[in-house]
Amino acid sequence: MILKSIVKSTLQKFISLVFFFLKSRTLFDELISKTENYIRLKNRISLDKINENKILRNKSINLVDVGASFDIQDFSKQYKKIINFHLIDCNWDKSIYPKKKNFYFYDKFISNKKKIITFNLTNDTGLSSGLTPNAEMSDYYWNKQNQNTVKIKKKIKLASTSLKHLLKVNNIDILKIDVQGTEFEVLKGMGKYRPFLIKVESSTSEMYKNQKTIFEIGTLLRSKGYILHTSSFFSKPTPVNLKWKNIVNLHGDFIFVPNHVGKGKKIIMKNLEKYLISYAIYGIHDFALYQLTRLKINKKKIIDLIEFIKKEG
């Protein structure tokens, strides 16, 4: 009887532990995601050192941020000498950004072509979009407590344009997009621009009506010579009243880079130094070294840059 009681007690504790673990999966996933991001950030190479070594030979990186929302001031501390920041948004406070010669501001809504669109300004301005919120999975992602954040408070008519019509730079080296559902249209309007790295915040299901998901985005970019390198999800538990809940990978960040075969090879080869530095900025230079090995690059300046990155990274 004593043994049976011990076994029963142990089993109950084990089941409770399992339920606790399942209930906490979102916490674990978020911790893992943040740890991976931290490691990637720690792996970034100091571009100031690269600049001092004159490896880029006074060339600069064009970083285009559509929906300019990340902390540009913090980002620029390490890379301010080497990056030209092109910041694009139709709904922002430019006063929070530094006024420097390598910062270019565009007060525009970016789409795939020039047209008139309806911009939905929401209570949380960071969730404002050219599409209407409350699609098939929006109630899952924005639960009852957060539904008010995506409530439309004002509709504005805006003239949209595309990256190919707006920008006057020879190339976009890094493209970052966070535009609440219209990422596909931004990418479709790139024209001949072929960045070395594309970071997109997107969803696996519609959270805005008629939104193109990451699957359509992936298909579009694959046709242009890109592959998915990194995905990082903002997971949320199922909004039901249970002791434990599964999670759905509904929304997150995705990094695409050129493939080293087919169309992607041409993107990489057009400027090997900028390609390698663009990867280093996001801490994925290890994959660049792999691709360069597969491409059998033996130019001295690239070998010098590879050796420098191996030493620093």
CORGIHU-V757425 format. One line per field, one symbol per residue. phi: phi as a letter, one per 20 degrees, with the letter a starting at -180 (. if undefined). burial: I if it has 9 or more other ideal C-beta (glycine too) atoms within 8 Angstrom, else O. Layout:
# CORGIHU-V757425
phi = ???
burial = ???
This chain:
# CORGIHU-V757425
phi = .ffffffffffffffffffffffeggffffffffffffffffefefffffffelfelmeceedddengcffffffegedfecdeeddcadbbdffedfecfedcdcebeeceafaecdeeeegegfdfbfdefmefcffffdfgfdgffdffdadceceebdffeeedefbeeccdcbclodfgffffefmefcffbcdcebcecfdcfmfeeffffffffffeodceeccceefcfgfcecfccfcdeebadcddcffecmffffffffafffgfffffgemdffffffffffelfcfgffffffffffffe
burial = OOOOOOOOOOOOOOOOOOIOIIIOIIOIIIOOIOOIIOIIOOIIIOIIIIIOOOIIOOOIIIIIIIIIOOOIIOIIOIIIOIIIIIIIIOOOOOOOIOOOOIIOOIOIIIIOOOOOIOIIIIOOOOIIIIIIIOIOIIIIIIIOOOIOIIIIOOOOOIOIIIIIOIIOOOIIIIIIIIIIIIIIIIIOIIOOIIIIIIIIIIIIIIIIIOIIIIOIIIOIIIOOIIIIOIOIIIIIIIOOOOOOIOIIOIIIIIIIIIIIOOIIIOIIOOOIIIIIIIIIIIIIIOIIIOIIOOIOOOOOOIIIIIOIIOOOI
